[in-house]
Amino acid sequence: MKELKPPPGSRTKKVIRGRGSSSGRGKTSGRGHKGSKARSGNTKRMGFEGGQMSLIRRLPKFGFSNAVHKKNCAVLDFTKLNRAFNTDTEINLDNLISSRLIKKNTRYVKILANGQPQHKFTIAANIKISSQAQKLLQEKGGSVK
C-alpha cells in the first residue's frame, strides 16, 4: 500500500500569487498592468463586445416554427384504399403502414370521399372518416368501429 502513487503530472502544486517578488508571482500576480482584467470582480457576459452593439442584436429576427404543435395527419381516399387493399379487410394504422400508404411517424389518418369504395372495408376506431365517406362506405356494406 505504501508504494501506491498517483501518476506523474496528475498532481500539481498550487501556485500562490501576490506574496512578494521572490515568489515569482508577486506584484501584479500574473495579471499584467492595469485595466479591468487586472482588477477583481472582472467578469463579462458571453458575447460582450466592449459596449458595442452585440452581434445577436445587430442581426434581424427571422423565422417561426410551429413544429411542436404540428399534427402529422395523412389524408387518404377510396381510390388509394381500393388500390392497396383488394379484399374485405379491416383498415387500421398497422395495415396502412405495411401497405406504405402512410409513414411510420403518422399519428392521425382521415379518409375522405374521393372515389367509390369497391370493397367492404372495416375502418378502425383510431382513424377519422368524413361523413360523406362514411355514407358511401355503409352503402357498399362496410362499417366504422
C-alpha positions in Angstrom: 0.0 0.0 0.0 2.9 2.4 0.7 4.2 2.1 -2.9 0.9 3.4 -4.4 1.5 6.8 -6.0 -0.6 9.0 -8.4 0.6 9.0 -12.0 3.3 11.6 -12.7 1.8 15.0 -13.7 -1.7 14.3 -12.2 -1.0 16.3 -9.1 0.4 19.8 -9.4 1.4 22.2 -6.7 -0.9 25.2 -6.1 0.7 28.4 -7.2 0.4 31.1 -4.5 0.2 34.5 -6.1 0.8 38.0 -4.8 3.2 37.2 -2.0 6.3 39.2 -2.9 8.6 39.4 -5.8 10.7 36.4 -4.7 7.7 34.1 -5.1 7.8 34.6 -8.9 4.1 35.6 -8.9 4.3 38.8 -6.9 3.4 42.4 -7.7 0.7 42.1 -10.4 0.2 38.3 -9.7 0.3 37.4 -13.4 -2.5 39.9 -14.3 -0.4 42.3 -16.3 -0.7 46.1 -15.8 -3.9 48.0 -15.0 -7.2 47.6 -16.9 -10.4 45.8 -15.9 -8.8 42.4 -16.3 -6.3 43.3 -13.7 -9.0 44.2 -11.1 -11.1 41.8 -9.0 -14.7 41.1 -9.9 -14.0 41.3 -13.7 -16.4 39.0 -15.5 -18.0 39.9 -18.8 -21.0 38.1 -20.1 -20.7 35.8 -23.1 -20.8 37.8 -26.4 -19.9 41.1 -24.7 -18.1 43.3 -27.2 -16.9 46.2 -25.1 -20.2 48.1 -25.2 -20.6 47.8 -29.0 -24.0 46.5 -30.1 -23.6 42.7 -29.8 -23.9 40.5 -32.9 -27.1 38.9 -31.8 -28.8 42.3 -31.6 -27.3 43.6 -34.9 -28.8 40.7 -36.9 -32.5 40.8 -37.8 -35.0 38.4 -36.3 -36.5 35.9 -38.7 -38.4 32.6 -38.9 -41.1 30.9 -37.0 -41.5 27.2 -36.2 -44.8 25.6 -35.2 -43.3 22.1 -35.4 -44.0 21.4 -31.7 -47.8 21.7 -32.2 -47.9 20.2 -35.7 -50.2 17.3 -36.1 -48.8 14.9 -38.6 -52.0 14.0 -40.4 -52.3 11.8 -43.5 -55.3 12.2 -45.8 -56.5 9.2 -47.8 -59.4 8.5 -50.1 -61.1 5.5 -51.5 -59.1 5.5 -54.7 -55.9 4.8 -52.7 -57.6 2.3 -50.5 -59.0 0.4 -53.5 -55.5 0.1 -55.0 -53.9 -1.0 -51.7 -56.5 -3.4 -50.4 -58.3 -5.8 -52.8 -60.3 -7.8 -50.2 -62.7 -7.0 -47.4 -60.2 -6.0 -44.8 -60.0 -4.1 -41.6 -58.2 -0.8 -42.1 -56.0 0.2 -39.2 -52.7 2.1 -38.8 -50.6 -1.1 -39.0 -52.2 -2.1 -42.3 -51.7 1.4 -43.7 -48.1 1.5 -42.7 -47.3 -2.0 -44.1 -49.0 -1.1 -47.4 -46.9 2.1 -47.5 -49.9 4.5 -47.7 -48.7 6.4 -44.6 -45.3 6.8 -42.9 -44.4 5.3 -39.5 -44.5 8.6 -37.7 -48.1 9.4 -38.8 -50.4 9.6 -35.8 -53.6 10.8 -37.5 -55.4 9.5 -40.6 -58.5 10.9 -42.2 -60.4 9.2 -45.0 -62.2 11.5 -47.5 -65.0 10.7 -50.0 -62.9 10.8 -53.2 -63.9 7.9 -55.5 -66.2 4.9 -54.6 -65.3 2.1 -52.3 -65.1 -1.2 -54.3 -64.9 -3.5 -51.2 -66.5 -3.7 -47.8 -63.8 -2.0 -45.7 -64.0 -2.0 -41.9 -62.4 1.2 -40.6 -60.7 1.0 -37.1 -61.6 3.3 -34.3 -58.5 5.4 -34.3 -59.0 6.5 -38.0 -61.2 9.5 -38.7 -63.6 9.5 -41.7 -65.7 12.2 -43.2 -69.5 11.9 -43.1 -69.8 11.7 -46.9 -67.1 8.9 -47.0 -68.9 7.1 -44.2 -72.2 7.2 -46.1 -70.5 5.8 -49.2 -68.8 3.0 -47.2 -72.1 2.0 -45.5 -73.9 1.9 -48.8 -71.3 -0.6 -50.0 -71.7 -2.7 -46.8 -68.6 -1.6 -44.9 -68.6 -0.3 -41.3 -66.8 2.0 -39.0 -65.8 0.8 -35.5 
